Amino acid sequence: MKFTKLTALLEKSPHDFKAYIPTGADAAGCELEFLVSDSRKAGQGCIFACVTGEHSDGHDYAAKAVEAGAAALLCERRLELPVPQLLCSNVRSAMGAAASALYENPSGQLTMIAVTGTAGKTTSTFMTRSILQQNGIKTGLLGTVWYDDGARAEDADRTTPEGSDVQDWLRRMVANGCGACVMETSSHSIVQGRLNGALYDRAGFTNLSVDHLDYHKDMESYFKAKETLFERYMRGNWRAAVNIGNAYGARLAEELGSHAVTYALDDSSAMFTAKVLGRSIEGLDAEIVTPDSKEPLLVKLPVLGDHNVMNALQALSLAWTLGIGSKAALDGLMKMEQVPGRLERYIIEDCGSCVIDFAHTSDELEKALTALRPVCKGRLIVAFGAGGDRDRSKRPLMGEIATRLADKVIITSDNPRTEDPVFITTEIEAGAAKHPETECVTLVDRREAIGAGLAALGRDDILLVAGKGPERYQILKSGTIPFLDKDEVFKWCAANGRKIA
């Protein structure tokens, strides 16, 4: 696309774009193909966005980007560089809109579904995608675990990509024949304008609880950040699936009025509701009531944890608003693949079961152990650690929770970063000592700890490996090394002649 065409498309944008052509720059001949905000990705035909961040200023890397082939710049001030420049007051907030125009509005060619909330976003998006795909709608995914354009998936580096990257992924989804995109939208991304350039047909609100207050300062500001998704980024005859079992969700549903489709556990006032009938390591038996079911539907969901019934209700309600019947949607749920690092279970023949979870805070560890206790017929074993260079106050709390809720505890290393892993485990041990009746050992080497946990499994036991979930690395003081908990479980089973069912 010509630079002149792009500037014309952005004339009516709310981001106050203005063209600046330095002496010697060729605006008429400037051809643009893509937009990036990382100078290391700059190349021939790109427009480089000079993002001003907390730790660096993209304007300082503009010359390097031009040297690499950048044909134009998106910046907040005029730069003495010989390429056309598009000026605006906030590059980070505006680059999504610029990329959308450059890529000819890819979100307009997709059914766009956003999911926000404190917890449950990842599982809800995986569930929604499974329903859509089982019903013939090829669907892209953007979220905490990975980004998938319908042809290729990459590990995610954050829950919601930067605005320019969101648009690039949407462009690729369109090119790969996707009809829909399901994406997690974090409160940070909403506040920072990373959604700009995209509008949504459907949105989900899972819940709101204390989190990210270092950024939002108080719960009201946190809620308002989430609410902005529904106030600013929806389009057409949009609908929102809202959990009214959460106080903030009930408030949001009331404010959204007829746009809201409500769901909750054991609440007849909700449009979608459910009751958990049984729990096992294979999944949850539930009774679900929907607007188009004449009688309760009985279903076995292939997930662990009662909270995942709530995530299933959100996925069902979103699908219903898109015209997918409840029975067809439930079939899509029952065929879903496991969500990496979210109570990801592996049943080991004649040995017990192993569950891998991302739980890396005291609250998350407690929820994971509490979810597993009802389905554990034998001993509940947990192997976990705590990250270095992060909140130290949670370490003894995690130790206390583990020894209170599990039958055997193995304290190990997580991502120690620059800290001594032995120092970290010692702080966890201080909390674990509050329950001396629980067997507790420390094995700093994470591979050794996972192996010890698997070796201790009896036929009815469950081992929870917590903390890293789908992370494919371990961060040590000496550097980052490849490490995936799931791989370690499979390697141990192969080495010890154990089959995973």
Protein Blocks (a to p, Z undefined) as FASTA:
>chain_A
ZZklmmmmmmmpcklpacdddehiafklmccfbdcfbfklgcehiacdddddfkbcfklm
mmmmmmnopabdcdfbdcddfbdcdddfblklmmmmmmmmmnoomllmcccdddedjehk
lmmmmmmmmmmmmnopacddddfkbccehlaccddfbfbdcfklmmmmmmmmmmnopabd
cddddfklmmnopmgoiacfbdcdfbdcdehklmnopaklmmmmmmmmmmmmgghjbddd
ddfkbfklmmmmmmnmmmpccddehiakbmbdcddfbdcfkbccdddddfklcbdcdddd
fbehjklmmmmmmmmmmmmmnopafklmmmmmmmpccdehiapacddehkbccdddfbfb
fklmmmmmmmmmmmmmbdcdddddddehiafklmmmmmmmmmmmmmbdcdddfdeojacf
klmmmmmmmmmmmmmmbccdddfblmlmmmmmmmmpcfkbccddehjlmacbdcdfkbcc
dddfklmmmmmmmmnopacZZ
